[in-house]
Structures are given as C-alpha cells and as structure tokens.
Amino acid sequence: MKTKGLLLVAAISCLFFTNLTQAQKGIRIGYIDMDYILENVPEYNEASGALETKVQKWKVEIEAELKDVEEMRKELNNERVLLTKELIEEKEEDIFFKEKEILEYQQKRFGPNGDLFIQKKRLVQPVQDQVFVAVQEIAKNKKYDFIFDKSADLVMLYSADRFDISDQVLLRITRASKRKQLNSKKEKKALERDEDRNVEQEKEITDRERETQKRLSEREQLLEERKAERDSIRAAKKKEFEERRAKLLELQKRKRDSINTLKEKKENLKNNDSSDSGIKEDN
C-alpha cells in the first residue's frame, strides 16, 4: 500500500509540473488528517469508549481462560506420577482442546475479520461518509484539484499547515450534527445565520489565501528576476576578467619573446666577434 502511495505521489507530481509548464498555473492541493478528525467528533468518541469497554472485557475473559489452562498444566504435572498413561493422555487432550477454544475465541474477537475489526469499521464508516461529503463540498467551493488523507497509507513526505483542511471538515460535520439536533425554527434560523457568517469567514480566508499566494508568486518572480540580473552581471564581469587576463598573458608572452630575441641577438653578436678575433690572429 505504501508503494502504491509513493507511486501516486510521483504521478501527481509529474502531472503538477506538466500542467505548471503548459498552463503556467499551480494545482491547488489540500489534505486532511482523519485521525485528528475522529478524535474531535463527540459521537465517535462516545461509541469508541463503549467499544473499548467491550475490548477490556474480552481481554479479561481470555486472561481468565489462560489462567485455567495454566492451572490444568500444573495439576497434571503434580499428578503425573500417580496417573496411568491413558489418564495423562486424556488430561493432555483436555488442555489441547481448551487452548484451541481460547485461540478460536481470540480470533473471533481480535482476528482480521473479528468483532473488533467489524465494530471499528461500523464506528468509522458514518464519520468517513460525513468527511467524504464535507471534502466534496470544500473541494468544489474552494476549487481544490487534489485532497489527500494524511493518516492513510499514502506517504506524505512533507505537508505545510496552510494546506490542512481538517478543521474546515470538522466545522461542516459539526454543523450537520447540530442541524439534526435542532427542533425549533428559531434555532434553525440562528444556525443559518451562523452558517452565513462562517461562509463569509471561509470566503475571507480563501481571499486571504489567494492574495497570499499571489504575493508569494510575485515575490518569487521578483527573486528570479534579481537572480537573473545578478547572474548576468556576474557573467559579464567574468567575461571581462577573462579578456583582461588573456590580454595580460599575451603581453607577458610578447615581453618574454622580445627578451629571448634580444638574448639570441646578443649571443649571435658575441659569437661573431669571437670568430672575427680568431681569424685576425691566424693572419
């Protein structure tokens, strides 16, 4: 599952950069934390507490049965020398069947398809349904392209807090719960007014987010322009330095060549003078 999550992240990243290159606009991504949402839904917490009480009861029952098996083993060990082979085998068979019953009970309560798994699924399912509806509404209203669950198998390597919409989902779930509990028209109207205010607040938050994103984009563009300008100046200076260095090296080479030429001329003159002196002496 984690591998699938990583592949999904890679695919969406490719899609993000492709669209960004082609359309020159960012993809809007958000995420929720289902564990955080569940912890803050009162109905789920109450039902979860009741289930935990059952779980503790099941554990106590299993521990009591295991103690009985341990007592049966001790009793057999103490009486083994006094019992016939048939009686020993009979008692060992009783212990075996008792252990088998305990194992079957454990699987029934805590196995992959046991009572705990089934009841947890029943507890989570209604909240998951509400979360799904809330996510659909938020995604449509705020124009999100992707919304992930941070607590699922999808591996999220980094997540900025500003993309977390868990509190918005909780707000919508709370509103839906209150709406079911209200009886009088007056209370319903009061809730509608609160909802209108919350919608306005959400709109303000969205506008602020959009403005923040715009400022960030402008700042990034300005930084890119400044970087390009600095790179251009740096490249021009480097070119100028290389040209000056090349001229200096050329000048030094010419000086060396001139000095070497003068030395050769002096050496030739000296050799010629020596030759002339030798000729005169011979004459």
N, C-alpha and C positions, 0 to 999 in steps of 0.2 A: 504493500500500500504506500509506503514511504517513497519507493522508487517511482510509482505512478505519480505521486505528488510532485516529486522533483521534475519529472518529465513534463507535467502540466505547467509548472513554473517556467521551465525552459521554453515551452511552446508559446506561452503567453508573453514571455519576454521578447521572443522573436517577433510575435505579432505586434507588440508595443513599438519596437524600434522600426519595424517595417512601416506601420501606419504613421509613425512620427516623421519618417523620412518622406513618405509620399504626401501626406496631408498636412504636415507641419503643425499638427495639434496633438496635445497629450491625451492619453487614455485615462479616464477617471476610475481609480481603483479604491475600494474600501474593504474593510474586514470586520468580522465580529468575533467575540470570544464567547462561545456557547457555555463554557464552564462558568464564566462570570455572570452570564445572564441567568442561568439556572439557579445560582446561589442567591440571586436577588428577586426571584419570583416566589412570593409567600406560599402560594398553593403547592408548588413543587416541594418547597422545604418542609411543609407540614406532612405531605404524603411520604416524602423521603425519610422523615423522622419515624413515621409509623412503620415503614419498611425496615428501618434499622433495628427497631424493637423486635420485629419478627426474626431478623437475622441473628440477633443475640440469643433469642430463644432457641433457634435451630442449633446454634453452636453449643449451647448448654446441653441440649439433648444428646448431641453427638459425643461430647466430652463424658457425659454420664455413661453412655453405652461403651465407650472405650475403657472407662474405669472398670465396668463389669467384666469386660474381656480380660483385662489385666488381673482381676481377682480370680477369674476362672483359670488362668495360666498358673498363678501362684498356688492355687488349691491343687491343681494337677501335679505340679512339681513336688509339693509336700506329700501327696498321697501316692506318688508313682510306685514306690517300692512295695506298697501294700495292695496294689491293684493288679488284676490279670491283664494280659495283653489285649484281650477283647474290650475290657473296660477303658483302658488307656486310649485305644483307637476310637472308641465311642466318644470319649470326652474331647479328644483332639478334633474329631469331626464336628462336635457341637461348637467348639471355638472357631473352626474354619467357617461354618455357616453363619455364626454370629458376626464375624469380621466381614463376610460377604454382604450381609444385610446392612451393616454400617456403611460400607463403601457404596452400596446402591442408594442408600439414603442421602449420603453426601452428594452423589451425582444428581439425585433428584432435586436437591435444594441448591447446590452450588455449581453444578455442571454447566457445560457450554449452552445447553438448552434447558437448564433448570429453572426452578421457581424464581430465584434471584434475578437471573437474566431477563426472564419474561416480565416480571413485575417492574423492573427498572425500565424496560422498554415501554411498558404501558405508562409509566410515570413521565418519561421524557417525551413521548410522542405528541401529546397535546401542546406542550411548550414548543416543540420543534415546529409544529404546524403554525402556531402563532408567530414564531420567529420568521418562518418562511413568508407568511403573508406580509409581515412588517417590512422585511427586506425587500420584497417586491415593490411595495409602496414607496419606500425610501429611494430605491434604485431608479424607479420611474420618475419620481418628483425631482430628484437631485441629479438625474442623468448620469448615474454610475454605469460603467461598462462591465466591471467585474466586482463581485463581492465574495470574499473567502471566509471560511471558518478557521480562525487561528488555532483552535483546540482540536481540530480534526487531524487526519493523517497527513494532510498537506503540510509539507515542511516550509515554514516561513522563516527565512534566514534573517530578515530584518523587517520591522514594522514601525513606522513613525506613528506616534499617538494621534496625530491630527487626522489619520485615515480610519481610526477606530469609531465605528458607528454603533457599538454595543449599547451605549446609553440611549441613543435615539430609538433603537429597537425596544429596549425596556420601557421607554416612555410610551410607545404605541401599545405595547402589551398591557401596561397599567391602565391606559385609557380604556381599552377594550374590556378589561375586567371591571372597571368602575361602571362602564356603560351597562353591563349586565346586571349589576347590583342595584342600580338606581330604579326607583319606583315612581316618584313624583315628577311631574312635568317641570316643576320649578328647579329641581336638582338637575334634570336633564339640560335645561336651558343654561344653568350655571356652568355645567360641564362643557357645553358647546362654546360658551364664552371663553372658558379656559383653553379649550382646544384652539379657538381662533387666535388667542394670544400666543399659544405655543407655536401655531403655524407661522405667525408673524415673526416670532423669535427664531424659528428654524430658517425662515426666509432671510432674516438679518444675518444669521450665521453663515448661510450659503453665500450671501452677497459679500460678507467679510472674507470668506474663504476664497471666493473668486477674485476679489481685489488683492488679497494676499498673494495668490498665485500669479496674478498679473504683475504685481510689484517684483515678485521673485524672478519672473521671466524677463522683465525689463532690466533688473539688476544683473542677471546672468548674461543678457545680451551686451550690456554696458561693459561688464568684465571681459567678455570675449573681444569686444572692440578694443578695449585698452590693451589686452594681451596681444592682439594682432598688431596694434600700433607699436608696443614695446618690442615685439619680435622684428618688426620692420626696421625700427631704429637700430636694434642690435645687429641685424643682418647688414645694414648699411655701414655701421661702424666697423664691423668685422671685415667687410669688403675693403673699406678704406685702409684699415690696418694692414691687410694682406697686400694691397697695392703699394703702400709705403714701404713695407718690409721687402717686397720684390725689388723696388727701385733701389733701396739701400744695399741689398745683396748684389744687385747689378753694378752699382757704383763701386762697392768694395772689390768686386771681381775685376772691374776695369783698372782700379788702382793697382791691384796685385799684378795684372797683366803688364801694366806700364812699368812697374818696378822690375819685373822679371825681364822685360825687354831692355831696359836700361842696363841691367846687370849683364845681360848677354852681350850688349854692345861694348860695355867696358871690358869684358873678358876677351872679346874679339880684338879690340884695340891693343890690349896688353899682349895678347899672343902675337899680333902683327909686329909690335915694337920689338919683341924678343927675337922674332925671325929676322928682322932688318939688322939688328945688332950682330947677330951671328954671321950674317953674310959679309958685313963690313970687316969683321975680324979675320975672316978667311982670306979676304983680298989683301 
